[in-house]
Amino acid sequence: MGVPNSRFERKLPLQALLVVPFLLQLAGTVGLISYLSYRNSQRAVNHLALELRNELTARIQKEVSTYVESPFVINDLNAIALRQGDLDPSGQQGEYLFWQQARTLPVNNLIYCAVEDGSFMGVGRTDDGANLRVILSKAGPAGYFRYYGISEMGDRSVSQAPCRSGGALWR
């Protein structure tokens, strides 16, 4: 046997012949599994993001719809009450009705009814939005604009008691 003159006559170690194909197959399998795992996780994240976005959009639409529609509902109810004689814009009966509406539908800051002379009566929220108060206004040169606190039962006795006593009341 002389000097090998062919590529195939060179001897490769048996260890290399057994290990290299196994390592190539292992690397290919790990790479394929990694790629498929990454792709599926991206799909799952995108699907979850889409679901969250759709749910958030639906909630926002519901809140905006409620916010926009509630004044129209209140106006319709008050118009019916006014036509039926159940609402007197100058009396405490109207205050109580408006208090109920403001308490039931907290998205509204002010519910009121005005009369032809420019006076009005209503119930509105305080500046911090935490409490309700009666707002009375009388038009004209001797007119006024007054606020009265309302109790949790919807009456003005809380703010009228200090006036009757002539000073502050502490509980």
PAMI-898006 format. One line per field, with one value per atom (N, C-alpha, C): atom name; residue in three letters; residue number from 1; z, x, y negated. Coordinates in Angstrom, 2 decimals. Atoms other than C-alpha are relative to their C-alpha. Example, Ala and Ser with C-alpha at 12.3 -4.5 7.8 and 13.67 -1.06 7.14 Angstrom:
atom N_CA_C_N_CA_C $
rest ala_ala_ala_ser_ser_ser $
nr 1_1_1_2_2_2 $
up 0.00_7.80_0.00_-0.06_7.14_0.73 $
east 0.89_12.30_0.90_-0.82_13.67_-0.77 $
north 1.19_4.50_-1.20_1.19_1.06_-1.09 $
//
This chain:
atom N_CA_C_N_CA_C_N_CA_C_N_CA_C_N_CA_C_N_CA_C_N_CA_C_N_CA_C_N_CA_C_N_CA_C_N_CA_C_N_CA_C_N_CA_C_N_CA_C_N_CA_C_N_CA_C_N_CA_C_N_CA_C_N_CA_C_N_CA_C_N_CA_C_N_CA_C_N_CA_C_N_CA_C_N_CA_C_N_CA_C_N_CA_C_N_CA_C_N_CA_C_N_CA_C_N_CA_C_N_CA_C_N_CA_C_N_CA_C_N_CA_C_N_CA_C_N_CA_C_N_CA_C_N_CA_C_N_CA_C_N_CA_C_N_CA_C_N_CA_C_N_CA_C_N_CA_C_N_CA_C_N_CA_C_N_CA_C_N_CA_C_N_CA_C_N_CA_C_N_CA_C_N_CA_C_N_CA_C_N_CA_C_N_CA_C_N_CA_C_N_CA_C_N_CA_C_N_CA_C_N_CA_C_N_CA_C_N_CA_C_N_CA_C_N_CA_C_N_CA_C_N_CA_C_N_CA_C_N_CA_C_N_CA_C_N_CA_C_N_CA_C_N_CA_C_N_CA_C_N_CA_C_N_CA_C_N_CA_C_N_CA_C_N_CA_C_N_CA_C_N_CA_C_N_CA_C_N_CA_C_N_CA_C_N_CA_C_N_CA_C_N_CA_C_N_CA_C_N_CA_C_N_CA_C_N_CA_C_N_CA_C_N_CA_C_N_CA_C_N_CA_C_N_CA_C_N_CA_C_N_CA_C_N_CA_C_N_CA_C_N_CA_C_N_CA_C_N_CA_C_N_CA_C_N_CA_C_N_CA_C_N_CA_C_N_CA_C_N_CA_C_N_CA_C_N_CA_C_N_CA_C_N_CA_C_N_CA_C_N_CA_C_N_CA_C_N_CA_C_N_CA_C_N_CA_C_N_CA_C_N_CA_C_N_CA_C_N_CA_C_N_CA_C_N_CA_C_N_CA_C_N_CA_C_N_CA_C_N_CA_C_N_CA_C_N_CA_C_N_CA_C_N_CA_C_N_CA_C_N_CA_C_N_CA_C_N_CA_C_N_CA_C_N_CA_C_N_CA_C_N_CA_C_N_CA_C_N_CA_C_N_CA_C_N_CA_C_N_CA_C_N_CA_C_N_CA_C_N_CA_C_N_CA_C_N_CA_C_N_CA_C_N_CA_C_N_CA_C_N_CA_C_N_CA_C_N_CA_C_N_CA_C_N_CA_C_N_CA_C_N_CA_C_N_CA_C_N_CA_C_N_CA_C_N_CA_C_N_CA_C_N_CA_C_N_CA_C_N_CA_C_N_CA_C_N_CA_C $
rest met_met_met_gly_gly_gly_val_val_val_pro_pro_pro_asn_asn_asn_ser_ser_ser_arg_arg_arg_phe_phe_phe_glu_glu_glu_arg_arg_arg_lys_lys_lys_leu_leu_leu_pro_pro_pro_leu_leu_leu_gln_gln_gln_ala_ala_ala_leu_leu_leu_leu_leu_leu_val_val_val_val_val_val_pro_pro_pro_phe_phe_phe_leu_leu_leu_leu_leu_leu_gln_gln_gln_leu_leu_leu_ala_ala_ala_gly_gly_gly_thr_thr_thr_val_val_val_gly_gly_gly_leu_leu_leu_ile_ile_ile_ser_ser_ser_tyr_tyr_tyr_leu_leu_leu_ser_ser_ser_tyr_tyr_tyr_arg_arg_arg_asn_asn_asn_ser_ser_ser_gln_gln_gln_arg_arg_arg_ala_ala_ala_val_val_val_asn_asn_asn_his_his_his_leu_leu_leu_ala_ala_ala_leu_leu_leu_glu_glu_glu_leu_leu_leu_arg_arg_arg_asn_asn_asn_glu_glu_glu_leu_leu_leu_thr_thr_thr_ala_ala_ala_arg_arg_arg_ile_ile_ile_gln_gln_gln_lys_lys_lys_glu_glu_glu_val_val_val_ser_ser_ser_thr_thr_thr_tyr_tyr_tyr_val_val_val_glu_glu_glu_ser_ser_ser_pro_pro_pro_phe_phe_phe_val_val_val_ile_ile_ile_asn_asn_asn_asp_asp_asp_leu_leu_leu_asn_asn_asn_ala_ala_ala_ile_ile_ile_ala_ala_ala_leu_leu_leu_arg_arg_arg_gln_gln_gln_gly_gly_gly_asp_asp_asp_leu_leu_leu_asp_asp_asp_pro_pro_pro_ser_ser_ser_gly_gly_gly_gln_gln_gln_gln_gln_gln_gly_gly_gly_glu_glu_glu_tyr_tyr_tyr_leu_leu_leu_phe_phe_phe_trp_trp_trp_gln_gln_gln_gln_gln_gln_ala_ala_ala_arg_arg_arg_thr_thr_thr_leu_leu_leu_pro_pro_pro_val_val_val_asn_asn_asn_asn_asn_asn_leu_leu_leu_ile_ile_ile_tyr_tyr_tyr_cys_cys_cys_ala_ala_ala_val_val_val_glu_glu_glu_asp_asp_asp_gly_gly_gly_ser_ser_ser_phe_phe_phe_met_met_met_gly_gly_gly_val_val_val_gly_gly_gly_arg_arg_arg_thr_thr_thr_asp_asp_asp_asp_asp_asp_gly_gly_gly_ala_ala_ala_asn_asn_asn_leu_leu_leu_arg_arg_arg_val_val_val_ile_ile_ile_leu_leu_leu_ser_ser_ser_lys_lys_lys_ala_ala_ala_gly_gly_gly_pro_pro_pro_ala_ala_ala_gly_gly_gly_tyr_tyr_tyr_phe_phe_phe_arg_arg_arg_tyr_tyr_tyr_tyr_tyr_tyr_gly_gly_gly_ile_ile_ile_ser_ser_ser_glu_glu_glu_met_met_met_gly_gly_gly_asp_asp_asp_arg_arg_arg_ser_ser_ser_val_val_val_ser_ser_ser_gln_gln_gln_ala_ala_ala_pro_pro_pro_cys_cys_cys_arg_arg_arg_ser_ser_ser_gly_gly_gly_gly_gly_gly_ala_ala_ala_leu_leu_leu_trp_trp_trp_arg_arg_arg $
nr 1_1_1_2_2_2_3_3_3_4_4_4_5_5_5_6_6_6_7_7_7_8_8_8_9_9_9_10_10_10_11_11_11_12_12_12_13_13_13_14_14_14_15_15_15_16_16_16_17_17_17_18_18_18_19_19_19_20_20_20_21_21_21_22_22_22_23_23_23_24_24_24_25_25_25_26_26_26_27_27_27_28_28_28_29_29_29_30_30_30_31_31_31_32_32_32_33_33_33_34_34_34_35_35_35_36_36_36_37_37_37_38_38_38_39_39_39_40_40_40_41_41_41_42_42_42_43_43_43_44_44_44_45_45_45_46_46_46_47_47_47_48_48_48_49_49_49_50_50_50_51_51_51_52_52_52_53_53_53_54_54_54_55_55_55_56_56_56_57_57_57_58_58_58_59_59_59_60_60_60_61_61_61_62_62_62_63_63_63_64_64_64_65_65_65_66_66_66_67_67_67_68_68_68_69_69_69_70_70_70_71_71_71_72_72_72_73_73_73_74_74_74_75_75_75_76_76_76_77_77_77_78_78_78_79_79_79_80_80_80_81_81_81_82_82_82_83_83_83_84_84_84_85_85_85_86_86_86_87_87_87_88_88_88_89_89_89_90_90_90_91_91_91_92_92_92_93_93_93_94_94_94_95_95_95_96_96_96_97_97_97_98_98_98_99_99_99_100_100_100_101_101_101_102_102_102_103_103_103_104_104_104_105_105_105_106_106_106_107_107_107_108_108_108_109_109_109_110_110_110_111_111_111_112_112_112_113_113_113_114_114_114_115_115_115_116_116_116_117_117_117_118_118_118_119_119_119_120_120_120_121_121_121_122_122_122_123_123_123_124_124_124_125_125_125_126_126_126_127_127_127_128_128_128_129_129_129_130_130_130_131_131_131_132_132_132_133_133_133_134_134_134_135_135_135_136_136_136_137_137_137_138_138_138_139_139_139_140_140_140_141_141_141_142_142_142_143_143_143_144_144_144_145_145_145_146_146_146_147_147_147_148_148_148_149_149_149_150_150_150_151_151_151_152_152_152_153_153_153_154_154_154_155_155_155_156_156_156_157_157_157_158_158_158_159_159_159_160_160_160_161_161_161_162_162_162_163_163_163_164_164_164_165_165_165_166_166_166_167_167_167_168_168_168_169_169_169_170_170_170_171_171_171 $
up 0.00_0.00_0.00_0.16_-1.00_0.62_-0.47_-0.44_-0.51_0.46_-0.53_-0.97_1.00_-3.63_-0.22_0.14_-3.25_1.30_-1.19_-0.91_0.89_-0.77_0.14_0.70_-0.63_1.09_1.29_-1.26_3.92_1.12_-1.11_7.25_0.95_-1.01_9.53_1.27_-1.23_13.14_0.15_-0.20_14.03_0.95_-0.97_16.92_-0.72_0.75_14.52_-0.88_0.85_12.18_0.78_-0.81_15.02_0.68_-0.79_16.93_-0.86_0.82_14.16_-0.53_0.47_12.54_1.16_-1.16_15.99_0.48_-0.42_16.96_-1.00_1.02_13.65_0.13_-0.15_14.14_1.28_-1.27_17.76_-0.14_0.19_16.79_-0.88_0.87_14.00_0.74_-0.77_16.34_1.01_-0.98_19.05_-0.71_0.74_16.48_-0.49_0.49_14.96_1.14_-1.15_18.37_0.54_-0.47_19.42_-0.91_0.96_16.26_0.14_-0.13_16.59_1.32_-1.31_20.28_-0.04_0.10_19.57_-0.84_0.88_16.72_0.69_-0.69_18.80_1.18_-1.11_21.78_-0.54_0.61_19.49_-0.39_0.35_18.20_1.24_-1.24_21.76_0.58_-0.52_22.86_-0.87_0.90_19.79_0.20_-0.22_20.37_1.32_-1.30_24.04_-0.07_0.14_23.16_-0.76_0.76_20.61_0.87_-0.89_23.17_1.02_-0.99_25.77_-0.64_0.70_23.24_-0.31_0.30_22.17_1.26_-1.26_25.79_0.50_-0.43_26.63_-0.87_0.91_23.56_0.33_-0.35_24.51_1.30_-1.27_28.07_-0.19_0.24_26.86_-0.73_0.74_24.38_0.92_-0.93_27.14_0.93_-0.90_29.52_-0.72_0.76_26.85_-0.36_0.33_25.78_1.20_-1.23_29.37_0.32_-0.31_29.87_-0.94_0.98_26.68_0.06_0.04_26.96_1.27_-1.25_30.63_0.07_-0.03_30.23_-0.80_0.79_27.52_0.75_-0.79_29.74_1.14_-1.10_32.66_-0.52_0.58_30.43_-0.34_0.34_29.17_1.25_-1.24_32.70_0.66_-0.61_33.97_-0.82_0.84_31.00_0.27_-0.31_31.73_1.37_-1.36_35.45_0.01_0.07_34.60_-0.64_0.68_32.20_0.90_-0.86_34.75_1.30_-1.22_37.50_1.19_-1.08_39.53_0.34_-0.22_39.30_0.08_-0.20_40.71_0.09_0.00_39.77_1.16_-1.09_42.69_1.37_-1.30_45.43_0.33_-0.44_47.45_-0.62_0.69_45.57_-1.17_1.10_42.59_0.48_-0.58_44.78_0.28_-0.37_46.03_-1.25_1.26_42.49_-0.63_0.58_41.22_0.84_-0.89_44.27_-0.28_0.32_43.50_-1.32_1.31_39.88_0.07_-0.11_40.77_0.77_-0.77_43.30_-0.81_0.79_40.90_-1.20_1.19_37.87_0.31_-0.46_39.22_-1.11_1.06_35.78_-0.25_0.23_35.82_1.14_-1.00_37.61_0.48_-0.36_37.59_-0.70_0.54_37.12_0.48_-0.42_37.11_-0.92_0.78_35.87_0.10_0.04_34.80_-0.36_0.34_34.56_-0.89_1.01_32.15_0.49_-0.48_34.40_0.18_-0.11_34.44_1.29_-1.24_37.89_-0.26_0.12_38.35_1.33_-1.18_40.90_-0.50_0.42_40.70_1.12_-0.91_42.41_-0.76_0.65_41.63_0.97_-0.81_42.88_0.48_-0.50_45.00_-0.91_0.88_43.38_0.02_-0.07_44.63_-0.47_0.51_43.36_1.05_-1.04_46.72_0.54_-0.61_47.89_-0.98_0.80_46.44_0.76_-0.62_47.06_-0.87_0.70_46.14_-0.46_0.54_43.93_-0.36_0.28_43.88_-0.55_0.60_41.73_-0.30_0.34_41.38_-0.87_0.94_38.44_0.44_-0.25_38.56_0.81_-0.72_40.31_1.45_-1.38_43.77_0.01_0.13_42.59_0.90_-0.82_44.36_-0.65_0.44_43.80_1.27_-1.28_46.79_-0.14_-0.10_47.62_1.37_-1.27_50.29_0.00_-0.14_51.54_0.14_-0.06_51.34_0.86_-0.83_53.86_-0.87_0.73_52.86_-0.32_0.25_52.93_-1.04_1.06_50.37_0.46_-0.44_52.54_0.39_-0.28_53.27_1.49_-1.43_57.05_0.53_-0.44_57.39_-0.10_0.19_56.02_0.58_-0.55_57.46_1.52_-1.47_61.10_0.56_-0.53_61.64_-0.18_0.21_60.18_1.06_-1.01_62.59_1.40_-1.34_65.59_0.16_-0.06_64.72_0.14_-0.11_64.81_-0.49_0.45_64.11_0.92_-0.77_65.22_-0.12_0.01_66.22_0.51_-0.43_66.52_0.75 $
east 0.83_0.00_0.87_-0.82_1.39_-0.66_0.53_0.54_-1.43_1.39_-3.16_-0.10_0.14_-4.02_-1.48_1.42_-7.79_-0.56_0.63_-10.00_-0.62_0.72_-11.87_0.93_-0.93_-8.81_0.56_-0.44_-8.05_-0.84_0.71_-9.02_-0.49_0.59_-11.38_-0.14_0.16_-11.51_-1.46_1.33_-14.50_-0.83_0.69_-15.38_-0.62_0.52_-15.81_-1.15_1.07_-17.93_-1.29_1.18_-20.31_-0.54_0.42_-20.40_-0.51_0.36_-20.61_-1.43_1.40_-23.88_-1.00_0.89_-25.44_-0.11_0.01_-24.44_-0.75_0.73_-25.75_-1.51_1.41_-29.05_-0.56_0.42_-29.27_-0.13_0.05_-28.47_-1.19_1.15_-31.07_-1.32_1.22_-33.73_-0.22_0.10_-33.00_-0.37_0.30_-33.06_-1.44_1.38_-36.36_-1.00_0.89_-38.01_0.01_-0.09_-36.74_-0.77_0.71_-38.09_-1.51_1.43_-41.50_-0.55_0.42_-41.71_-0.10_0.01_-40.84_-1.18_1.09_-43.35_-1.36_1.27_-46.16_-0.19_0.14_-45.41_-0.34_0.35_-45.55_-1.48_1.42_-48.94_-0.87_0.78_-50.20_-0.02_-0.07_-49.00_-0.84_0.79_-50.55_-1.50_1.41_-53.84_-0.49_0.36_-53.89_-0.11_0.05_-53.12_-1.25_1.21_-55.96_-1.24_1.15_-58.41_-0.09_0.01_-57.39_-0.42_0.36_-57.67_-1.49_1.44_-61.15_-0.84_0.74_-62.31_0.06_-0.14_-60.95_-0.85_0.82_-62.62_-1.47_1.41_-65.95_-0.36_0.28_-65.71_-0.05_-0.01_-64.83_-1.27_1.22_-67.72_-1.21_1.13_-70.11_-0.02_-0.07_-68.91_-0.37_0.31_-69.08_-1.48_1.42_-72.52_-0.86_0.74_-73.78_0.13_-0.24_-72.21_-0.78_0.67_-73.73_-1.52_1.43_-77.17_-0.73_0.72_-77.95_-0.63_0.70_-78.68_-1.30_1.23_-81.24_-1.09_0.96_-82.90_-0.55_0.44_-83.01_-0.94_0.88_-84.51_-1.36_1.28_-87.18_-0.82_0.71_-88.07_-0.53_0.43_-88.23_-1.10_1.07_-90.34_-1.32_1.21_-92.82_-0.53_0.42_-92.87_-0.58_0.51_-93.40_-1.38_1.30_-96.28_-1.08_0.97_-97.95_-0.24_0.16_-97.61_0.75_-0.78_-95.21_1.25_-1.22_-92.43_-0.37_0.20_-92.71_1.38_-1.36_-89.56_0.30_-0.26_-90.03_-0.11_0.20_-90.67_1.04_-0.96_-88.75_-0.27_0.30_-90.49_0.97_-0.96_-88.30_1.41_-1.33_-85.21_0.20_-0.12_-85.91_0.12_-0.07_-86.51_1.38_-1.32_-83.30_1.09_-0.97_-81.40_0.03_0.04_-82.60_0.70_-0.63_-81.53_1.51_-1.44_-78.12_0.69_-0.58_-77.53_0.03_0.10_-78.64_0.94_-0.84_-76.73_1.16_-1.08_-73.42_0.84_-0.81_-72.05_-0.38_0.45_-74.02_0.45_-0.43_-72.66_-1.12_1.07_-75.85_-1.28_1.33_-79.55_-0.86_0.77_-81.80_-1.18_1.17_-85.03_-0.12_0.11_-85.34_-1.43_1.32_-88.50_0.17_-0.04_-89.40_0.64_-0.57_-88.29_1.51_-1.45_-84.71_0.46_-0.35_-84.81_0.15_-0.07_-83.82_0.29_-0.25_-83.58_0.61_-0.63_-81.32_0.80_-0.89_-79.06_1.29_-1.29_-75.37_1.03_-1.10_-72.13_0.89_-0.98_-69.64_1.23_-1.17_-66.34_0.84_-0.78_-64.66_-0.80_0.83_-67.59_-0.47_0.32_-68.05_-1.42_1.31_-71.32_-0.94_1.02_-74.56_-0.48_0.53_-76.06_-1.13_1.10_-79.22_0.51_-0.38_-78.71_-1.28_1.18_-81.39_0.45_-0.31_-81.36_-1.30_1.15_-83.81_0.52_-0.43_-83.50_-0.54_0.49_-83.96_0.98_-0.90_-82.42_0.24_-0.17_-83.01_0.22_-0.18_-82.05_1.10_-1.01_-79.85_0.42_-0.55_-77.81_0.49_-0.32_-77.69_0.26_-0.31_-76.23_-0.44_0.38_-77.62_0.52_-0.44_-76.05_-1.20_1.08_-78.15_0.47_-0.33_-78.25_-0.04_0.03_-77.95_-1.43_1.40_-81.76_-0.60_0.45_-82.05_-0.69_0.64_-83.27_1.04_-0.89_-81.81_0.14_-0.02_-82.18_1.41_-1.39_-78.41_0.50_-0.51_-77.71_-0.92_0.92_-80.81_0.06_-0.06_-80.23_0.89_-0.82_-77.32_-0.68_0.70_-79.45_-1.07_1.05_-82.30_0.58_-0.59_-79.97_0.79_-0.75_-78.08_1.50_-1.43_-74.67_0.34_-0.45_-72.64_-0.52_0.43_-73.86_1.06_-0.99_-71.45_-0.66_0.58_-72.40_1.01 $
north 1.16_0.00_-1.22_1.18_-3.19_-1.22_1.29_-6.82_-0.13_0.14_-7.48_-1.17_1.05_-9.42_-0.37_0.28_-9.50_-0.60_0.59_-11.48_1.06_-1.01_-8.39_0.97_-0.91_-6.52_-0.57_0.58_-8.95_0.59_-0.61_-7.58_-1.09_0.87_-9.47_0.81_-0.75_-8.56_0.44_-0.58_-6.39_-0.87_0.85_-8.69_-1.20_1.14_-11.64_0.43_-0.49_-9.54_0.25_-0.27_-8.68_-1.26_1.14_-11.97_-1.16_1.17_-14.61_0.10_-0.05_-13.38_-0.13_0.09_-13.00_-1.45_1.40_-16.56_-0.88_0.77_-17.95_0.24_-0.32_-16.15_-0.65_0.61_-17.36_-1.51_1.46_-20.97_-0.38_0.28_-20.86_0.14_-0.22_-19.47_-1.12_1.09_-22.06_-1.30_1.22_-24.86_-0.03_-0.07_-23.69_-0.17_0.13_-23.32_-1.42_1.39_-26.75_-0.93_0.83_-28.34_0.17_-0.25_-26.67_-0.54_0.52_-27.58_-1.52_1.46_-31.22_-0.48_0.39_-31.43_0.18_-0.24_-29.90_-0.95_0.95_-32.14_-1.39_1.28_-35.19_-0.02_-0.09_-34.02_-0.12_0.05_-33.51_-1.41_1.37_-36.96_-0.94_0.84_-38.61_0.25_-0.34_-36.76_-0.59_0.55_-37.78_-1.53_1.46_-41.41_-0.42_0.31_-41.39_0.15_-0.20_-39.98_-1.13_1.08_-42.57_-1.33_1.23_-45.39_-0.03_-0.06_-44.22_-0.18_0.14_-43.93_-1.44_1.39_-47.37_-0.93_0.80_-48.87_0.14_-0.23_-47.28_-0.72_0.68_-48.64_-1.51_1.44_-52.13_-0.42_0.32_-52.10_0.02_-0.09_-51.02_-1.21_1.15_-53.76_-1.30_1.21_-56.46_-0.03_-0.09_-55.26_-0.37_0.32_-55.41_-1.49_1.41_-58.84_-0.92_0.84_-60.23_0.16_-0.26_-58.61_-0.42_0.26_-59.28_-1.39_1.29_-63.03_0.01_-0.07_-62.23_0.77_-0.77_-59.62_-0.86_0.87_-62.07_-1.08_1.02_-64.79_0.57_-0.63_-62.39_0.28_-0.29_-61.27_-1.28_1.26_-64.85_-0.67_0.56_-65.98_0.72_-0.77_-63.19_-0.40_0.38_-64.07_-1.41_1.37_-67.76_-0.04_-0.05_-67.00_0.60_-0.67_-64.73_-0.76_0.78_-67.32_0.57_-0.61_-65.17_-0.79_0.78_-67.74_-1.48_1.43_-71.25_-0.64_0.55_-73.19_-0.94_0.94_-75.57_0.65_-0.64_-73.01_1.04_-1.01_-70.47_1.36_-1.25_-67.68_0.18_-0.06_-68.51_0.26_-0.25_-68.60_1.48_-1.41_-65.09_0.87_-0.76_-63.77_-0.14_0.22_-65.34_0.66_-0.67_-64.04_1.50_-1.43_-60.51_0.29_-0.22_-60.83_-0.18_0.24_-62.28_1.12_-1.10_-59.52_1.29_-1.23_-56.78_-0.03_0.13_-58.09_-0.96_0.89_-59.43_-0.63_0.60_-60.37_-1.46_1.37_-63.62_-0.91_0.96_-66.67_-0.90_0.92_-68.74_0.43_-0.26_-67.99_-1.16_1.17_-71.05_-0.22_0.39_-72.55_-1.51_1.46_-76.17_-0.39_0.52_-78.24_-1.23_1.05_-81.01_-1.30_1.27_-83.88_0.06_-0.13_-82.54_0.65_-0.68_-81.00_1.49_-1.46_-77.40_0.64_-0.82_-74.64_1.29_-1.24_-71.64_0.63_-0.71_-69.16_0.25_-0.19_-69.07_0.54_-0.53_-67.64_-1.14_0.97_-69.53_0.06_0.07_-70.49_1.27_-1.24_-67.33_1.21_-1.09_-65.21_0.97_-0.96_-63.52_-0.14_0.24_-65.11_-0.68_0.68_-66.39_-1.23_1.20_-69.81_-0.55_0.66_-71.71_-1.36_1.30_-74.74_-0.73_0.81_-77.44_-1.34_1.29_-80.54_-0.72_0.84_-83.37_-1.13_1.04_-85.74_-1.36_1.36_-89.48_-0.81_0.89_-92.49_0.46_-0.47_-90.99_1.51_-1.45_-87.51_0.54_-0.67_-85.03_1.31_-1.29_-81.92_0.68_-0.62_-79.56_1.49_-1.43_-76.18_0.50_-0.63_-73.86_1.43_-1.39_-70.66_0.93_-0.99_-67.50_1.16_-1.16_-64.68_1.26_-1.27_-61.04_0.44_-0.31_-60.93_-0.94_0.89_-63.73_-1.26_1.24_-66.61_-1.05_1.13_-70.04_-0.28_0.30_-69.79_-0.15_0.09_-69.39_-1.43_1.35_-72.84_-1.06_0.99_-74.55_-0.06_-0.01_-73.54_-1.11_1.11_-76.01_-1.35_1.27_-78.81_-0.21_0.11_-78.06_-0.23_0.13_-77.80_-1.30_1.24_-80.96_0.20_-0.26_-79.31_1.39_-1.32_-76.22_1.09_-1.17_-72.82_1.08_-1.07_-70.08_1.26_-1.28_-66.45_0.79 $
//
